[in-house]
Amino acid sequence: MGQKINPTGFRLPVTKNWASRWFATGPEFPQMLREDLKVREFLRKRLRSASVGRILIERPAKNARITIYSARPGVVIGKKGEDIESLKTALQKMLGVPVHVNIEEIRKPELDAQLIADSITQQLEKRIMFRRAMKRAMQNAMRLGAQGVKIMSAGRLNGIEIARTEWYREGRVPLHTLRADIDYGVSEAKTTYGVIGVKVWVYKGDRLGRNEAPGAADAMPPPEREDRRPRRDRPANDRPVGDRPAGDRPPASRPPSKRARKAADPTNAAATPVDVPKPVPTAPVIKRVRKTTATAKAPDDTGAGGGSKNGA
């Protein structure tokens, strides 16, 4: 069911990793999970103009480490680091533990699914046609190296009374392949007609799993040769070599096939007259006979039964 499930959750044990990395047991787990949701919602609202793509939360030994992936890190840091200090103070009051905030820059925001979805929703809130926004985002992603993009919008598109769903896809997006690196993002546009949901899938190519090493398949030794294998399963360079002709002799020196020898045998009763060669007549003898029969004798004036015109 790769078409229905969240692509990130579907690939968690294979190629993806969790966005919240901590361990808790008993009543601490729901409390820490609730705090994570509050932190993410707070950062989304406060850093709406900073193009935040992903937020990573880690909790080592009664501390909190929050990593913010943004396409505009200068907006998050602020002038002389004032904004990030105020942000750190607000997070410490919310969590009640010391907080360390790290900022990571997103080099290619056109390939980040969450940033693409946020950009489309911002354009929809500004009353830009949804088709134009979707196609422009797809073209930018494909131009920067994406192998496939799929964008879906659902809601009262263009303010119509009946909600509908429209999607566009360019390239290849294999949702059911676990090795495929699929980036997934969701965003909502709050318009005067209602909420319009936007989903984005970006295919960046296949990647190795977390437990795989590059070149592992090439480093394996070749399998040992089996005792008996069918000829069709035997490689070309594994055929036995003997006194038999290797097949590189010219056609004239090769022995005739069994069928040809059987047809040329004169004692074979099953041979048809077509298979027996016919003797070729000699053309000079025929021409000489035809030449002698074509000549005629000259008329004799003194012969019997004949006379001259005057003696008639």
C-alpha positions in Angstrom: 0.0 0.0 0.0 2.8 2.4 -0.9 0.2 4.6 -2.7 -1.7 5.4 0.5 0.8 5.4 3.4 3.0 8.3 4.4 6.3 7.8 2.4 8.5 8.9 5.4 6.9 6.4 7.8 6.9 3.7 5.2 10.7 4.0 4.9 11.7 4.6 8.5 13.5 1.3 9.2 15.2 1.3 5.7 16.4 4.8 4.5 14.7 7.4 6.7 15.1 8.4 10.3 12.9 9.8 13.0 12.4 13.5 13.5 12.3 13.1 17.3 15.1 11.1 18.8 14.7 10.3 22.5 13.6 7.5 24.8 11.0 7.5 27.5 8.9 5.0 29.4 5.7 5.1 31.4 3.9 8.5 31.9 6.9 10.4 30.5 6.3 9.3 27.0 3.0 11.1 26.3 4.2 14.2 28.1 7.4 14.5 26.0 5.4 13.8 22.9 3.0 16.6 23.7 5.9 18.9 24.3 7.4 18.0 20.9 4.2 18.9 19.2 3.9 22.2 21.0 7.5 23.1 20.0 7.0 22.3 16.4 3.8 24.3 16.2 5.5 27.2 18.0 8.5 27.2 15.6 6.3 26.9 12.5 4.3 30.0 13.5 7.2 32.1 14.6 9.5 31.2 11.7 6.9 31.2 9.0 8.9 33.6 6.8 12.2 31.7 7.3 11.4 28.8 5.0 11.8 26.0 7.6 11.8 22.6 6.0 12.5 20.3 8.9 12.9 20.4 12.7 14.9 17.7 14.6 14.5 17.3 18.3 16.9 15.4 20.5 16.9 15.0 24.3 20.2 13.8 25.7 20.5 13.6 29.5 17.9 16.2 30.7 18.8 18.6 27.9 17.2 19.4 24.6 19.0 19.9 21.3 16.8 21.4 18.5 18.1 21.6 14.9 16.3 23.8 12.5 16.8 23.2 8.7 16.0 26.5 7.0 16.6 27.9 3.5 17.0 31.4 5.0 19.2 31.0 8.1 19.8 34.7 8.4 16.2 35.3 9.2 16.3 32.8 12.1 19.6 34.1 13.5 18.6 37.8 13.2 20.8 40.8 13.6 23.9 39.9 15.7 22.1 36.8 16.9 19.3 38.6 18.8 16.5 36.5 17.3 18.0 33.2 18.1 18.7 34.2 21.7 15.1 35.2 22.2 14.0 31.9 20.6 16.2 29.9 22.8 14.8 31.6 25.9 11.2 30.9 24.9 12.0 27.3 24.2 13.7 26.9 27.6 10.5 28.2 29.3 8.4 25.8 27.3 10.4 22.7 28.0 11.9 23.5 31.4 15.4 22.2 30.5 18.5 23.8 28.9 18.0 24.1 25.2 20.7 24.2 22.4 19.5 25.5 19.1 21.4 24.7 15.9 20.7 26.1 12.4 21.3 24.1 9.2 21.0 25.7 5.8 19.1 24.0 3.0 21.2 24.3 -0.1 18.5 23.6 -2.7 15.1 24.7 -1.4 13.5 23.8 -4.8 14.0 20.1 -4.0 12.6 20.2 -0.5 9.1 18.8 -0.5 8.0 20.8 2.6 9.3 24.0 1.2 7.6 23.4 -2.1 4.2 22.8 -0.3 4.6 25.9 1.8 5.4 28.0 -1.3 2.3 26.7 -3.1 0.1 27.4 -0.1 1.4 31.0 0.2 0.7 31.6 -3.5 -2.9 30.2 -3.1 -3.5 32.6 -0.2 -2.5 35.4 -2.5 -5.2 34.3 -5.0 -2.7 32.9 -7.6 -4.1 30.2 -9.9 -3.3 26.8 -8.4 -2.4 25.2 -11.8 0.2 27.9 -12.4 1.7 27.5 -8.9 1.9 23.8 -9.2 3.4 23.7 -12.7 6.0 26.3 -11.8 7.1 24.4 -8.7 7.4 21.2 -10.7 9.5 22.8 -13.4 11.9 24.3 -10.8 12.4 21.0 -9.1 13.0 19.1 -12.4 15.4 21.7 -13.5 17.6 21.3 -10.4 17.9 17.5 -10.7 14.8 15.9 -9.3 13.9 12.6 -11.1 10.2 12.9 -10.4 7.7 15.3 -8.8 4.0 14.8 -7.9 1.9 17.6 -6.5 -1.7 17.2 -5.3 -4.2 19.9 -4.3 -7.6 19.3 -2.7 -10.4 21.7 -1.7 -12.5 24.4 -3.2 -10.0 25.2 -6.0 -10.6 28.6 -7.6 -13.5 29.1 -5.2 -15.9 26.6 -6.8 -18.8 25.3 -4.7 -17.9 21.6 -4.9 -14.5 20.6 -3.6 -12.3 18.4 -5.9 -8.8 17.0 -6.1 -6.3 17.7 -8.8 -2.8 16.4 -9.2 0.1 16.7 -11.6 3.1 14.5 -12.0 6.3 14.8 -14.0 9.0 12.2 -14.2 8.9 9.0 -12.2 7.7 8.7 -8.5 8.0 5.0 -7.3 6.1 5.1 -4.0 6.3 1.4 -3.3 10.1 1.0 -3.8 11.7 1.1 -0.4 15.1 2.1 -1.8 13.7 5.1 -3.5 14.5 8.4 -1.8 11.1 10.1 -1.6 10.8 13.4 0.1 7.2 14.2 1.3 5.6 17.4 2.5 2.2 18.6 3.5 0.8 22.1 3.9 -2.5 23.9 4.2 -3.7 27.2 2.6 -6.3 29.1 4.5 -8.3 31.0 1.9 -11.6 32.9 2.1 -13.4 29.9 0.6 -11.9 27.4 3.1 -8.8 25.3 3.6 -6.9 23.9 0.6 -4.5 21.0 1.3 -1.3 20.5 -0.7 0.8 17.3 -0.8 4.2 17.1 -2.5 6.3 14.0 -3.4 9.8 14.5 -4.7 11.8 11.6 -6.0 15.6 12.1 -5.8 16.8 8.7 -6.9 17.6 5.4 -5.2 19.8 5.2 -2.1 21.4 2.5 -0.1 19.9 1.3 3.2 21.4 2.2 6.5 22.9 -1.2 6.9 24.3 -1.5 3.4 27.8 -0.5 2.2 28.6 0.6 -1.3 30.3 -2.0 -3.4 29.3 -4.9 -1.2 27.9 -6.9 -4.0 31.0 -6.4 -6.1 33.3 -7.6 -3.3 31.6 -11.0 -3.0 33.6 -13.9 -4.5 32.2 -15.7 -7.5 30.1 -18.8 -6.7 31.8 -22.2 -7.0 31.2 -24.2 -10.1 28.6 -26.9 -9.7 29.1 -30.5 -10.9 26.3 -30.7 -13.5 24.3 -27.8 -14.9 22.1 -27.5 -17.9 23.8 -26.0 -21.0 21.5 -23.0 -21.0 22.6 -22.1 -17.5 26.3 -22.5 -18.3 28.2 -19.2 -19.1 29.9 -18.9 -22.5 33.4 -19.2 -21.1 32.6 -22.3 -19.0 32.1 -24.7 -21.9 34.3 -27.8 -22.0 37.3 -27.7 -24.4 38.3 -30.8 -26.3 39.2 -32.1 -29.8 36.0 -31.0 -31.3 36.2 -28.2 -33.8 35.8 -24.8 -32.1 33.7 -23.5 -34.9 36.3 -21.1 -36.4 37.0 -23.1 -39.6 35.7 -21.7 -42.9 32.4 -23.2 -44.2 34.1 -25.1 -47.0 36.3 -27.2 -44.7 33.4 -28.2 -42.4 31.9 -31.6 -42.9 28.4 -31.8 -44.4 25.5 -32.1 -42.1 23.6 -35.3 -41.6 20.7 -34.2 -43.7 23.0 -33.2 -46.6 24.7 -36.6 -46.5 21.4 -38.5 -46.5 20.1 -36.6 -49.5 23.3 -37.2 -51.5 23.3 -41.0 -50.9 22.3 -42.7 -54.2 21.2 -45.9 -52.3 18.7 -44.0 -50.3 15.2 -45.0 -51.4 13.5 -42.1 -49.6 15.4 -39.6 -51.7 13.1 -37.7 -54.0 13.9 -37.0 -57.7 14.4 -33.4 -56.8 17.3 -34.3 -54.5 19.1 -36.4 -57.3 21.3 -34.1 -59.5 20.4 -34.2 -63.2 23.0 -34.5 -66.0 23.6 -31.3 -67.8 23.3 -31.5 -71.6 26.2 -30.4 -73.8 25.2 -27.2 -75.6 27.8 -27.4 -78.5 26.3 -30.8 -79.7 22.8 -29.5 -79.8 23.8 -26.4 -81.8 25.8 -28.5 -84.4 22.8 -30.8 -85.0 20.4 -28.0 -85.6 22.8 -26.4 -88.1 23.0 -29.5 -90.3 19.3 -30.1 -90.4 18.5 -26.5 -91.4 20.4 -26.7 -94.7 18.5 -27.8 -98.0 19.7 -29.2 -101.4 19.8 -27.0 -104.5 17.3 -27.9 -107.3 18.7 -30.1 -110.2 17.7 -29.0 -113.7 18.5 -32.4 -115.3 16.8 -34.5 -112.7 13.9 -36.9 -113.6 10.5 -35.5 -113.3 11.6 -32.0 -113.9 12.1 -29.9 -117.0 13.0 -26.5 -118.1 10.5 -23.7 -118.7 11.2 -23.8 -122.5 10.6 -27.6 -122.7 7.2 -27.5 -121.3 
